[in-house]
Amino acid sequence: MNLLQRLRSLRPARLDRAGVGAALLGLASLLPGCDYVAEKKLIVGQHSEQDVRQIMGVPTLVWDLPNGAKQLDYARAPQGFDTFRVEIDTNGKYLGMKQLLTPEHFKQARPNMSGDELTRMFSKPTEVQRYALKKETIWMWKYVGDGGFKYNFNAHFEDGATQASKYSITDDKSMYQGG
């Protein structure tokens, strides 16, 4: 009997739905990057930066604030549509997290913001594309908008410019690729 035949002959143990759900939730809590579980598991003022890193993994960016506090960014790119900013106080305690990639947050982008200012506001772009014929580079952040539709918030930089010349919103290409 080969391996495939043996696997087919195995009969799985019966589990009730509650048991399967509990097992899946338990497994999900062990995976870095499972932000839904992290939001439910982390308690403000009780958990530490170390706890956050253990649950969420290595941050994409770390911002050391002048007062000694920190902000940890967790970008779920390239396929994800979320970037969470976790607040850590001066004593290393978890203060909460927020989603950075929302239509409301993108409205805060102002004309002529620098790339550094945009990174500080929205974290690392999901994608950066250079368009030689247009002589511009576009920084893109993927997000989920109203109705669950997927979009890109785009910052346009003319060649050699350090400030965005304009902003646009486009449908995310995954909307048309079954993803």
N, C-alpha and C positions, 0 to 999 in steps of 0.2 A: 504494500500500500504506500503510495507516494504521499508527500506532504499535503498536497491539495486535497486528496481523498480523505486524509485524516482530519483536516480542518473541516471539511464538509460533514463528516460523521459526528463531530462534536455537537452536543446539544447544550446551548447556553443555559445557565441557571436562570430561574425566573426571579425577576425583581419587580416589585411594584413601582408605580410611577414616582411616588414620594422618595423611595430609595434611590432610584436613578437620578432624580433631581438633586438630592442631597449629595450624591457622589459627584455629579458634575459640578456643583457649586464648590465643593471641597477641592476638586482638581483645579478649577478656575482660579481659586484663591492662591494657588501655588505658582501660577504663571505670571512672570513679569509682564507688564503692559495690559493687564486686565483692569482697566480703569473703572469699570462699573463696580467691580468687587472692591477696588481700592477706596472708592468714594463711600461705600457702605461700611467698610471695615475700619478705616482710619477715623480716630476720634480727636477732635480739636482739643489741644492742650494736654492730651494724654500720650499720644504717639510722638516719636522722635523722627528726626531726619533719617536716621538709620532704618527705622521701621518703614518709612516711605520708600527708601531705596530698595529695601528687601522686597516689598510688595510690588513696586512699580518698575524696578530695574534702574539702569544707569540713565540719568537725565540727558537730554539732547543738549541743553545749555544750562549753565548755572550763573545766576546773577548775584554777586556779592553786593549788598546794599551798604551805604555809608554808615548806617547805625549798627552794623554787625548782623543784621537779618539776611536771609537768603531767599531767592526765588529759584525754583527748579522747573525747567520747561521739559515737558514730555511730548514731543511731536511724534505722532503715529503714522508718519509718512514712510515710504512713498505711497502706499495703498490706502492708508488711513485718512480720515477726514477730521481728526481731532488733534488738538494740541492743548494740553492742560498745563497751567501754571500753578505750582504748589508753593504756598507761602510757609516759610520756616522762621520762627522768631529768633531773637538774639540768644535765647537759651537752648536753641536747637529743637524746639517743639513745633509740631505741625499746627498750622493755623487755618488750613482749608485749601481748596483748589477751585480753579475756575477754568472753563473752556474759553480759549482765546479766539477760536475761529467761528464767529457768529456774525450774522448780518449787522446786528447792533454794534458790535465792536469795530467792524470794518468802517462804519460810518464816522469813526473818530479819525480816520486818515485825513490829513490836511495837505493842501497843495505844497509841493516842493519839500516834502519830508525826505531826509537822507535815508540811505539803506540801513545805517545803524539805528536810526529812530524807528524805522519800520520793523526791523528785527527785534528791537526792544519791545515794541507794541504787540507784534503778532508771533514772535519767535522766528525760528529758521524757516525760510520758504520751503514749500513742498517740492518745488521744481524751479529751475532757472533756465530760461531758453534765450538763446541769442538768435536774432533775425538779421542776417547780414544785409539783405536787400532793403529792409526798413531802417537799417542802422540804429537798432535799438535792442535792448535786453529787457525781458519781461520776467519779473519774479512772480510766482504763483503760489497761492495758498488754497488748498482744497477745503471745501466745507459743505455741510448739508444745510440747505435753506428750507424755506417754507414747503410744506407738503412732502418733505423727505427728498426733494430733488437735489442733485449734486452740482455744485458750481465751483468756479475758480474766481478768487479775488486776485486781480492782477495789478502790479505796479510797473509802469513803463518807464524805462531809463533810456534816454538818448545816448548814443555812443559817447563815452568819455565823461558823462554826467554822473554826479554823485547824489543827485536829488531826483526823485520821481517827477516826471513831466505830466503824468496823468494816471488815472486809475480806471479800471474797467472790470466788469463781471461777465464771465462767459460760462456756458454750460461745460461741465467737466466731460472730457472725452469718454470716460467710462460709462456715461449714460447711454452711449451708442454702441458699446462693445459688450453689453451684457454683464458689466461689472459694477 
